[in-house]
Amino acid sequence: MSFIKTVTECGYVAIDLYDGSFIYDFLRDTLTICDIDLFLKAPHTNTMGRMWGNSRFMAPEEYEFGAKIDEVTNVFTIGALSFAFFGDANDKIFEKWTAGMSLYNVVKCAMNPERNKRFHSIEEFIYNWNFAKDILNL
């Protein structure tokens, strides 16, 4: 979350950020971020229709010519990445989610297909994530 927060604060939107962009070393308990070759200055206008990236992590606006690509798109991306880490990136259902109902609800809100129903900022997502995490005592 701190990575996508920094990206957003620097005025960029992540394009083609997916679970393969992260390598976890279980022996050292470290996460390495790699393959982060495409970020665009936000806000950006989708000038191509379907943009680059793995469809499991792409917001609806990344398919729509003329759509606004911005921080709300980053919110969708962090939600989709959460499924890769705590559930199933292919099948985003609660039965495959391992981090409790409260966090599941936060992530589902972040991934709402309707932009205006998502969290409006990464900060809002993180606030709600931390609140839900505290409820679960994680």
JOFENVEN-V711651 format. One record per residue. PSI is psi in whole degrees, 0 to 359 (* if undefined). OMEGA is omega in whole degrees, 0 to 359 (999 if undefined). Layout:
{{PSI	OMEGA} {PSI	OMEGA}}
//
This chain:
{{324	181} {328	178} {309	182} {330	175} {315	179} {316	177} {313	181} {315	180} {332	177} {358	175} {28	181} {159	173} {136	181} {128	175} {132	179} {37	172} {124	186} {179	185} {331	178} {354	177} {2	184} {134	177} {124	180} {127	177} {105	184} {328	180} {321	182} {353	183} {50	180} {149	178} {129	178} {134	178} {130	182} {175	176} {51	180} {64	190} {358	183} {109	173} {141	180} {147	177} {133	181} {149	353} {153	180} {150	175} {131	178} {111	183} {11	185} {359	188} {235	179} {120	181} {178	178} {154	173} {172	178} {123	186} {335	180} {344	186} {8	185} {133	175} {155	180} {324	181} {344	178} {0	176} {347	191} {114	177} {131	178} {355	183} {153	177} {130	178} {118	187} {204	182} {326	179} {330	174} {319	176} {325	177} {314	178} {315	182} {315	181} {327	175} {314	179} {320	177} {325	178} {322	177} {324	179} {324	183} {328	187} {7	182} {233	181} {113	182} {339	180} {330	187} {90	189} {64	180} {156	183} {325	183} {339	179} {4	181} {135	185} {5	188} {23	174} {157	184} {321	183} {313	179} {325	176} {315	180} {323	177} {314	182} {320	178} {322	176} {317	180} {330	184} {16	180} {131	180} {335	178} {114	183} {318	185} {351	178} {359	175} {169	169} {144	185} {351	181} {161	174} {321	178} {316	179} {319	176} {310	183} {318	178} {311	181} {322	176} {310	182} {322	177} {314	180} {321	179} {320	178} {324	177} {322	181} {354	183} {43	178} {*	999}}
//
